[in-house]
Amino acid sequence: MSNQWEKLGPEDAIELQEKFSEEFITISTFKSGKLTQFVLNKCLNMYGKDWESDNQNHLLRKKWVEGLNAEVLKVGSFGWKKGKIRVNVTVEFMPDEPESPLDEYRE
């Protein structure tokens, strides 16, 4: 088994091979981008038109994805650094078997 995780693109299709509780996810086949949006919706408690809303509460929640002003103190650094933080959800895949180096020549 490979230990290399690959980042999936938003249009890559996924079919889950394990069952989860129905209250978390009710379908087993979907695009990676839909899973990313689903996770963000659950974490931020925002759905559908909430993302386009001018509601102050929704605007504040969207900042977690778009960027929040913050200061960060990294281990080993010599002080706080100002900037922005954001939450970025990615979907990754680790194949059971590594690709053959000859695969690119077979196509």
Wavefront OBJ file of the C-alpha trace (Angstrom):
o trace
v 0.000 0.000 0.000
v 1.264 3.445 -0.927
v 1.814 6.104 1.715
v 1.316 8.945 -0.773
v -1.826 11.033 -0.381
v -3.071 12.724 -3.562
v -5.191 15.874 -3.462
v -8.425 15.353 -5.387
v -9.836 18.010 -7.694
v -13.390 19.312 -7.190
v -14.705 17.325 -10.192
v -13.152 13.967 -9.141
v -15.825 11.378 -8.325
v -15.887 9.452 -5.039
v -17.791 6.313 -4.132
v -17.606 5.466 -0.429
v -17.005 1.813 0.366
v -17.940 2.157 4.048
v -21.269 3.048 5.641
v -21.626 6.140 7.799
v -24.462 7.273 9.998
v -27.268 8.628 7.862
v -27.374 11.939 9.731
v -23.850 12.795 8.538
v -24.017 11.848 4.869
v -26.875 10.135 3.073
v -25.331 9.378 -0.339
v -22.329 7.239 -1.221
v -21.338 8.670 -4.642
v -20.495 12.344 -5.164
v -17.887 14.764 -6.511
v -15.015 15.850 -4.288
v -16.108 19.502 -4.501
v -19.548 18.581 -3.151
v -17.935 16.857 -0.162
v -15.790 19.922 0.504
v -18.850 22.179 0.407
v -20.812 19.739 2.590
v -18.093 19.766 5.280
v -17.905 23.571 5.209
v -21.706 23.798 5.431
v -21.754 21.490 8.467
v -18.869 23.280 10.216
v -20.216 26.789 9.598
v -23.917 25.849 9.799
v -24.573 27.590 6.462
v -26.596 26.145 3.603
v -27.663 27.096 0.081
v -28.371 30.806 -0.240
v -26.658 31.553 3.110
v -23.390 31.807 1.126
v -24.782 34.722 -0.950
v -26.561 36.366 1.992
v -25.674 39.821 3.312
v -26.837 38.765 6.780
v -24.160 39.927 9.256
v -24.028 36.507 10.922
v -23.424 34.783 7.553
v -20.805 37.363 6.541
v -18.866 36.674 9.740
v -19.028 32.900 9.172
v -17.853 33.245 5.544
v -14.727 35.015 6.811
v -13.480 31.650 8.119
v -13.186 30.580 4.461
v -12.235 33.931 2.907
v -9.725 35.015 5.562
v -9.732 36.502 9.065
v -7.240 39.028 10.402
v -5.109 37.270 12.988
v -1.739 37.036 14.654
v 0.201 33.771 14.717
v 2.970 32.654 17.044
v 4.736 29.719 15.400
v 6.860 27.284 17.360
v 10.482 28.361 17.111
v 9.678 31.901 15.948
v 10.637 35.082 17.759
v 7.284 36.764 18.097
v 3.780 37.187 16.819
v 3.263 37.772 13.105
v 0.208 39.623 11.735
v -1.692 38.351 8.729
v -4.781 36.349 7.836
v -5.944 32.814 8.533
v -8.540 30.736 6.726
v -10.009 27.267 6.892
v -9.355 25.263 3.743
v -10.957 21.846 3.323
v -9.262 19.415 0.928
v -10.153 15.874 -0.016
v -7.235 13.484 -0.460
v -6.948 9.917 -1.731
v -4.340 7.225 -1.052
v -4.400 4.381 -3.611
v -4.107 0.834 -2.267
v -1.545 0.073 -4.953
v 0.946 2.575 -6.347
v 0.746 3.465 -10.016
v 3.225 1.713 -12.256
v 5.935 3.931 -13.751
v 4.950 2.359 -17.090
v 1.298 3.532 -16.895
v 2.045 6.791 -18.722
v 3.461 4.827 -21.712
v 0.448 2.464 -21.892
v -2.024 5.268 -22.715
l 1 2 3 4 5 6 7 8 9 10 11 12 13 14 15 16 17 18 19 20 21 22 23 24 25 26 27 28 29 30 31 32 33 34 35 36 37 38 39 40 41 42 43 44 45 46 47 48 49 50 51 52 53 54 55 56 57 58 59 60 61 62 63 64 65 66 67 68 69 70 71 72 73 74 75 76 77 78 79 80 81 82 83 84 85 86 87 88 89 90 91 92 93 94 95 96 97 98 99 100 101 102 103 104 105 106 107
